[in-house]
Structures are given as C-alpha cells and as structure tokens.
C-alpha cells in the first residue's frame, strides 16, 4: 500500500510538471501574471517532486506521520493543479480554421474572460503550494528518516590513550613550542600530510598537552562533506558550556558566526579543527574565530597543502608536515599491537614482519590495521608469507586518516 501511495504521488507530480512546462511554450499566449504564476508552480513543484522521490525510496514504517500527511496533501494539490491546466488547454483547443469570423471573435472573447479566471485560480493554487512548502520546511519533511552513520576510522584517535602511542613525543614537543613560544599572541599551526599519517592523533596530543590557562576550548572534525552550521553549533556548545543549546537550532549561519565572534572576542581560547578538506570550509569556520590579543590558539589538520597554506595566512602561523614513522618506531608499534611488545615476537617471524612493515610505508594507520588483521588469524610463518605473496597488504587501501 505504501508503495502505491508513493507511486501515485510521484506519478501525478511528474505529469503536472510536464503540463506546466508545455504551457510555458510559445503555443499559448498567457497574461503576464498567469505566466509568472505557472513558472512559480513549475519550479516549486519540481522541488516538491524531489522530496516525494526521496520518500518513495523509504519503507512506510520509516516515514514520519507528518511526512505521510504532507505527501497526501501534496498529491491532492497536484490533482487540483492538473484539473486547472486541463481546463485551460480544453478552452484553447476548439475553433478550427474553418470557423467564420463571428464565431472566432466570440470564441476569443470567451477565452480572454476564462484566461482572466485562470490567473485568479493560479494565484489561489500558488498560495496553497507556498503553504505546503512552508509546512515541509517547518517540520523538516525532507529529513523524514534517519540516515546511516558512516564509520569514521579517525574517531579512536580522538580518545587514544597516550601510553598506546608510538613516535609522537618529538613532533608533539615541536608543535607545542611553535604554539607557546610567545605570550598573548594569535597562533595557528596547520598539520598536513597524507591519509593514515597520524595527523589527528598528533593534533589531539598537542591539544591535551597544552596546559596553559584558557577561557574555553573546543575540538571538532570537519570531513569531506561538512555540515558547517552543525559544526559551528558544536563549537559554540563546547566553548559556552551549552548555554546556547536551546537557541542555536533556529539560528542561520550569519547569526551563529556573529554570536561565536561576540562570545570569543575577549577570551583566550584553544580550538582544534580536524580534517579540513577545502579552503572554502576553512574560510567559513575562520570567520567565526576572531583574532584578538588574548592569546588565541588554533590547530588544524588537513590532507591538502593548499588548505594548510590558507589556514596559515598571516603572522603567527606555521605549517607542519606530518612525517611517516621510522623503521624503529614502525616495528615498535607493530609488535606492540600484535604481540604486546617487541620481546614477545618470535624470532623466526621478525624477518617476515619486516617485509610487512615495508609495505606499510611508515603509516601508523596502515600498521595498526594490518596488526589487527593478523591478530585475528592464526599467526605463523606460512600465513604471513601467504599474505605477502598475494599482495593483500597494501597501504593504499587505507582510506581514513589517523
């Protein structure tokens, strides 16, 4: 039944949009207000049709009752619009070339009067369409069913225990020195590098280790397809200890930025912005972070050197290129994850392990992923050699940052 309802809604909508498009063609000479109304109906119904198509892909039990009611009302509205169009087309279909002059004249006067009525009817339909469009926005009809949450392999890095980390002491110390070498000054460090190099882990360790007094702190992850409004709300919630939570859902982008700037303008704050993919995303976020003389610190991570340069435009900013682990640290991390310590690794497996680590290229996430894979299998020389020979250990397949 749900599929029938959805099909009926999308089917009639497609028919109506097609007829509205035809009415805007050169065949019909429409009054200006009627033409504007028809053009509006076509554009607005096209948007509604996209929502209906989305609802049609959902099971009935996944659709909110409000969305079902809206779908029904839109379907009935579509029928009303289609009836109006059909009456108009019928009026213009009579009176062939053989009709005499008087009949043609009478027919034109009748059509003119009917077209004026059409314009009034279109205005009424336009009001009804606007009402349903506003209703869809008011109740967030387009988000009728929850979307699946994608697995983010960077998440564990945000909460990793310091004792589990390898090769991080030197880079962490270097970045902290860049951020704290002068008092009461605007500071930015952008950590950049390829996926899996441990940028998130390093940034979080710096964030945790900066022990100076700040009025407020926040850390957020941006991702490749960011919801900037949600991200700004998250930052504002953290820096203000949730005091704006009841209001921010209703705020537009400009209002969010303005309130964040007002809140931060006289504060010493520390913000970590992880995994920035574009200059545009950074510029929007930066517009909400005022520069002041109270010693603000901003840490960013990105895979793009271009984005890192954009983050570091201005005085007091530094780019830091993340480096792969050296051989010693790679082995230490691998054996720690696989055998708890280097000493626990059997001697006859060390040579094979060395070959595996070469394929990992010093990328922490690749090493951790392979160690986890092997830990679930029966470890032995034949198994490890088989993995190598089949080239199943490829760091290029690791797609998330660490």
C-alpha positions as CSV (number, residue, x, y, z in Angstrom):
1,X,0.0,0.0,0.0
2,X,2.8,2.4,0.9
3,X,4.4,1.8,-2.5
4,X,1.1,2.5,-4.3
5,X,0.8,5.8,-2.4
6,X,4.3,6.9,-3.1
7,X,4.0,5.9,-6.8
8,X,0.7,7.8,-7.1
9,X,2.2,10.9,-5.6
10,X,5.3,10.9,-7.8
11,X,3.4,9.9,-10.9
12,X,0.9,12.7,-10.8
13,X,3.6,15.2,-9.9
14,X,5.6,14.3,-13.0
15,X,2.6,14.7,-15.2
16,X,1.7,18.1,-13.7
17,X,5.3,19.4,-14.1
18,X,5.3,18.3,-17.8
19,X,2.0,20.1,-18.5
20,X,3.2,23.3,-16.8
21,X,6.3,23.2,-18.9
22,X,4.1,22.8,-22.1
23,X,2.0,25.8,-21.0
24,X,5.1,28.0,-20.9
25,X,5.8,27.2,-24.5
26,X,5.1,29.5,-27.4
27,X,1.7,27.8,-28.3
28,X,-0.2,29.7,-25.6
29,X,-0.3,33.5,-25.2
30,X,-0.6,33.9,-21.4
31,X,-1.2,37.0,-19.4
32,X,1.9,38.1,-17.5
33,X,0.6,37.3,-14.0
34,X,-0.6,33.9,-15.2
35,X,2.7,33.1,-16.8
36,X,4.6,34.2,-13.7
37,X,2.3,32.0,-11.5
38,X,2.8,29.0,-13.8
39,X,6.5,29.4,-13.8
40,X,6.5,29.6,-10.0
41,X,4.3,26.5,-9.7
42,X,6.7,24.5,-12.0
43,X,9.8,25.4,-10.0
44,X,8.2,24.8,-6.6
45,X,6.6,21.5,-7.7
46,X,9.9,20.4,-9.1
47,X,11.4,20.8,-5.6
48,X,8.5,19.0,-4.0
49,X,8.9,16.2,-6.5
50,X,12.5,15.7,-5.4
51,X,11.2,15.3,-1.8
52,X,8.5,12.9,-2.9
53,X,11.1,10.8,-4.8
54,X,13.1,10.6,-1.6
55,X,10.1,9.5,0.4
56,X,9.2,6.9,-2.3
57,X,12.5,5.1,-1.6
58,X,11.7,4.6,2.1
59,X,9.7,1.8,3.6
60,X,6.4,3.0,5.0
61,X,7.4,2.4,8.6
62,X,10.5,4.6,8.1
63,X,8.4,7.7,7.1
64,X,7.3,10.1,9.8
65,X,3.5,10.5,10.2
66,X,3.9,14.2,9.4
67,X,5.7,13.3,6.1
68,X,2.9,10.9,5.2
69,X,0.2,13.6,5.8
70,X,2.3,16.1,3.8
71,X,2.7,13.6,0.9
72,X,-1.1,13.1,0.8
73,X,-1.9,16.8,0.8
74,X,0.7,17.4,-2.0
75,X,-0.9,14.7,-4.1
76,X,-4.3,16.2,-3.8
77,X,-2.9,19.6,-4.6
78,X,-1.3,18.2,-7.7
79,X,-4.7,16.9,-8.9
80,X,-6.2,20.3,-8.4
81,X,-3.4,21.9,-10.4
82,X,-3.7,19.3,-13.2
83,X,-7.5,20.0,-13.4
84,X,-6.8,23.7,-13.8
85,X,-4.3,23.0,-16.6
86,X,-6.6,20.6,-18.4
87,X,-9.5,23.2,-18.4
88,X,-7.2,25.8,-19.8
89,X,-5.9,23.5,-22.6
90,X,-9.5,22.5,-23.4
91,X,-10.5,26.1,-23.8
92,X,-7.7,26.7,-26.3
93,X,-8.4,23.5,-28.3
94,X,-11.7,24.5,-30.1
95,X,-12.4,26.6,-33.1
96,X,-10.6,25.5,-36.2
97,X,-9.5,27.5,-39.2
98,X,-12.9,26.9,-41.0
99,X,-14.9,28.7,-38.3
100,X,-16.4,32.0,-39.5
101,X,-15.2,35.5,-38.3
102,X,-18.1,36.0,-35.8
103,X,-17.6,32.6,-34.2
104,X,-13.8,33.2,-33.9
105,X,-14.4,36.7,-32.4
106,X,-16.9,35.3,-29.8
107,X,-14.5,32.5,-29.0
108,X,-11.6,34.8,-28.4
109,X,-13.7,37.0,-26.0
110,X,-14.8,33.9,-24.2
111,X,-11.2,32.6,-23.9
112,X,-10.0,36.0,-22.7
113,X,-12.5,36.0,-19.9
114,X,-11.7,32.4,-19.0
115,X,-7.9,33.2,-19.0
116,X,-8.5,36.0,-16.5
117,X,-10.2,33.4,-14.3
118,X,-7.2,31.2,-14.9
119,X,-4.9,33.9,-13.5
120,X,-7.0,34.2,-10.3
121,X,-7.1,30.4,-9.9
122,X,-3.4,30.1,-10.4
123,X,-2.9,32.7,-7.6
124,X,-5.0,30.6,-5.3
125,X,-3.1,27.4,-6.2
126,X,0.2,29.3,-5.7
127,X,-0.9,30.2,-2.2
128,X,-1.6,26.6,-1.4
129,X,1.7,25.4,-2.8
130,X,3.6,28.0,-0.7
131,X,1.6,26.8,2.3
132,X,2.8,23.2,1.7
133,X,6.4,24.3,1.0
134,X,6.5,26.2,4.3
135,X,5.0,23.3,6.1
136,X,7.7,21.0,4.7
137,X,10.4,23.4,5.9
138,X,8.7,23.9,9.3
139,X,8.5,20.2,10.1
140,X,11.7,19.2,8.3
141,X,9.9,16.8,6.0
142,X,12.9,16.2,3.8
143,X,14.7,14.5,6.8
144,X,11.8,12.1,7.3
145,X,14.0,9.1,8.1
146,X,17.4,8.8,9.7
147,X,20.4,8.4,7.5
148,X,23.0,5.7,8.3
149,X,26.1,6.9,10.2
150,X,29.3,6.2,8.3
151,X,32.2,4.7,10.1
152,X,34.9,7.2,10.8
153,X,38.2,5.4,11.4
154,X,39.7,8.7,12.8
155,X,37.4,8.6,15.8
156,X,39.5,6.3,18.0
157,X,42.5,8.7,17.6
158,X,40.5,11.4,19.3
159,X,40.4,9.4,22.5
160,X,43.5,7.2,22.3
161,X,45.5,6.7,25.5
162,X,48.9,8.4,25.5
163,X,50.6,5.1,26.6
164,X,49.4,3.4,23.4
165,X,51.1,5.9,21.1
166,X,54.5,5.5,19.4
167,X,56.9,8.1,17.9
168,X,54.8,11.0,18.9
169,X,56.9,12.7,21.6
170,X,59.2,14.6,19.2
171,X,56.5,16.0,16.9
172,X,54.3,16.9,19.8
173,X,57.0,18.8,21.6
174,X,58.0,20.7,18.4
175,X,54.4,21.8,17.7
176,X,53.8,22.9,21.3
177,X,56.9,25.0,21.1
178,X,55.6,26.7,17.9
179,X,52.3,27.5,19.7
180,X,53.7,28.7,23.0
181,X,56.9,30.5,22.2
182,X,55.4,34.0,22.7
183,X,52.9,35.2,25.1
184,X,49.5,36.7,24.4
185,X,49.6,36.4,20.6
186,X,47.5,34.9,17.9
187,X,48.9,31.4,17.0
188,X,47.9,28.9,14.3
189,X,49.6,25.5,13.4
190,X,48.3,23.5,10.5
191,X,49.3,19.9,10.4
192,X,49.2,18.4,6.9
193,X,50.1,15.1,5.3
194,X,48.7,12.0,3.5
195,X,45.9,9.8,4.9
196,X,47.0,7.5,7.7
197,X,50.0,9.5,8.9
198,X,48.6,10.2,12.3
199,X,47.6,13.8,12.0
200,X,44.5,13.5,14.1
201,X,46.4,11.6,16.9
202,X,49.2,14.2,16.9
203,X,46.8,17.2,17.0
204,X,44.8,15.7,19.9
205,X,48.0,15.0,21.8
206,X,49.1,18.6,21.4
207,X,45.6,19.8,22.4
208,X,45.7,17.7,25.6
209,X,49.3,18.7,26.5
210,X,48.9,22.5,26.2
211,X,48.3,23.1,29.9
212,X,48.2,26.9,29.8
213,X,45.0,28.6,31.1
214,X,42.3,29.1,28.5
215,X,38.9,30.6,29.0
216,X,37.5,27.9,26.7
217,X,38.4,25.0,24.4
218,X,36.8,23.0,21.6
219,X,37.6,20.3,19.1
220,X,35.6,19.3,16.0
221,X,36.1,17.2,12.9
222,X,35.1,18.7,9.5
223,X,35.2,15.8,7.0
224,X,34.8,15.9,3.2
225,X,31.1,16.9,3.1
226,X,30.7,19.1,6.2
227,X,27.6,20.5,7.7
228,X,29.1,23.8,8.6
229,X,26.1,25.0,10.6
230,X,26.1,21.8,12.7
231,X,29.9,22.2,13.2
232,X,29.6,25.8,14.4
233,X,26.9,24.8,16.8
234,X,29.1,22.1,18.1
235,X,32.0,24.6,18.7
236,X,29.7,27.1,20.3
237,X,28.2,24.4,22.6
238,X,31.7,23.4,23.8
239,X,33.1,26.9,24.4
240,X,30.0,28.2,26.1
241,X,29.3,25.1,28.2
242,X,26.0,24.5,26.4
243,X,24.4,27.8,27.4
244,X,23.2,28.5,23.8
245,X,21.9,25.0,23.1
246,X,18.2,25.8,23.2
247,X,18.6,28.6,20.6
248,X,21.2,27.5,18.0
249,X,18.9,25.1,16.2
250,X,16.9,28.1,14.9
251,X,19.9,30.3,14.0
252,X,21.0,30.8,10.5
253,X,24.7,30.8,9.5
254,X,25.2,34.5,9.9
255,X,23.7,34.5,13.4
256,X,25.8,31.6,14.5
257,X,29.0,33.3,13.3
258,X,28.0,36.6,14.9
259,X,27.3,35.0,18.3
260,X,30.5,33.0,18.2
261,X,32.6,36.1,17.5
262,X,30.8,38.1,20.2
263,X,31.5,35.3,22.7
264,X,35.1,34.8,21.8
265,X,36.3,38.3,21.1
266,X,37.6,39.0,24.6
267,X,38.6,35.4,25.5
268,X,41.8,33.3,25.4
269,X,40.7,30.2,23.5
270,X,42.1,27.0,22.0
271,X,40.3,25.4,19.0
272,X,41.2,22.2,17.2
273,X,39.7,21.7,13.8
274,X,40.4,18.3,12.4
275,X,40.3,17.0,8.8
276,X,39.6,20.2,6.7
277,X,39.2,19.3,3.0
278,X,38.7,22.7,1.3
279,X,39.7,26.3,1.6
280,X,36.1,27.3,1.5
281,X,35.2,25.3,4.6
282,X,38.2,26.8,6.4
283,X,37.3,30.3,5.5
284,X,33.7,29.9,6.8
285,X,35.0,28.4,10.1
286,X,37.7,31.1,10.4
287,X,35.2,33.9,10.0
288,X,33.7,32.8,13.3
289,X,37.0,32.8,15.2
290,X,38.0,36.4,15.9
291,X,41.7,37.3,16.2
292,X,42.5,39.1,19.5
293,X,45.4,39.9,21.7
294,X,44.5,37.5,24.4
295,X,46.5,34.6,23.0
296,X,44.1,32.5,20.9
297,X,45.5,29.2,19.6
298,X,44.0,27.3,16.6
299,X,45.2,23.9,15.5
300,X,44.1,22.4,12.1
301,X,44.7,19.2,10.3
302,X,44.3,18.6,6.6
303,X,45.5,16.3,3.8
304,X,45.9,19.3,1.5
305,X,49.0,21.6,1.4
306,X,46.9,24.3,-0.2
307,X,44.4,24.2,2.6
308,X,47.2,24.3,5.1
309,X,48.6,27.4,3.4
310,X,45.2,29.0,3.7
311,X,45.0,28.2,7.4
312,X,48.4,29.7,7.9
313,X,47.9,33.0,6.1
314,X,49.1,35.8,8.4
315,X,51.5,36.4,11.3
316,X,51.9,33.8,14.0
317,X,51.0,30.8,11.8
318,X,53.1,27.7,11.0
319,X,52.6,24.7,8.6
320,X,53.8,21.4,10.0
321,X,54.2,18.4,7.6
322,X,53.5,15.1,9.3
323,X,56.2,12.5,8.7
324,X,55.9,8.7,8.4
325,X,57.3,6.6,11.3
326,X,60.9,5.5,11.0
327,X,61.8,1.8,11.0
328,X,62.3,1.6,14.7
329,X,59.0,3.2,15.6
330,X,57.2,1.2,12.9
331,X,58.4,-2.0,14.4
332,X,57.6,-0.9,17.9
333,X,54.0,0.0,17.0
334,X,53.5,-3.2,15.0
335,X,54.9,-5.5,17.7
336,X,53.0,-3.7,20.4
337,X,49.7,-4.1,18.7
338,X,50.4,-7.7,17.6
339,X,52.4,-9.2,20.5
340,X,52.0,-6.5,23.2
341,X,55.8,-5.9,23.0
342,X,58.8,-6.4,20.7
343,X,60.2,-9.1,23.0
344,X,57.1,-11.2,22.6
345,X,57.5,-11.6,18.9
346,X,59.1,-15.0,17.9
347,X,62.5,-14.6,16.3
348,X,61.5,-16.6,13.2
349,X,58.7,-14.1,12.4
350,X,60.7,-10.9,12.6
351,X,62.0,-11.1,9.1
352,X,58.5,-11.6,7.7
353,X,57.3,-8.8,9.8
354,X,59.9,-6.5,8.4
355,X,58.6,-7.2,4.9
356,X,55.1,-6.3,6.0
357,X,56.3,-3.0,7.5
358,X,58.0,-2.0,4.3
359,X,54.6,-2.3,2.5
360,X,53.0,-0.1,5.3
361,X,55.4,2.7,4.4
362,X,55.6,4.1,8.0
363,X,51.9,5.0,8.0
364,X,50.6,4.4,11.6
365,X,47.0,3.6,10.5
366,X,48.3,1.0,7.9
367,X,50.4,-0.6,10.6
368,X,47.6,-0.7,13.1
369,X,45.2,-2.1,10.6
370,X,47.5,-4.9,9.4
371,X,48.4,-5.8,13.0
372,X,44.7,-6.0,13.8
373,X,44.1,-8.2,10.8
374,X,46.9,-10.6,11.7
375,X,45.9,-10.7,15.4
376,X,42.6,-12.2,14.4
377,X,44.3,-15.0,12.4
378,X,46.4,-17.9,13.4
379,X,49.9,-16.5,13.3
380,X,52.7,-18.5,11.7
381,X,55.4,-18.1,9.0
382,X,53.3,-19.8,6.3
383,X,50.3,-17.5,6.9
384,X,52.3,-14.3,6.9
385,X,54.2,-15.3,3.8
386,X,51.0,-16.1,2.1
387,X,49.7,-12.6,2.9
388,X,52.8,-11.0,1.4
389,X,52.9,-13.2,-1.7
390,X,49.3,-12.4,-2.5
391,X,49.9,-8.7,-2.1
392,X,46.9,-8.3,0.3
393,X,48.9,-5.9,2.5
394,X,48.6,-2.6,0.6
395,X,48.6,0.7,2.5
396,X,46.9,2.4,-0.5
397,X,43.7,0.6,0.5
398,X,43.7,2.5,3.8
399,X,41.3,5.4,3.2
400,X,41.0,7.1,6.6
401,X,43.3,9.4,8.5
402,X,44.8,8.6,11.8
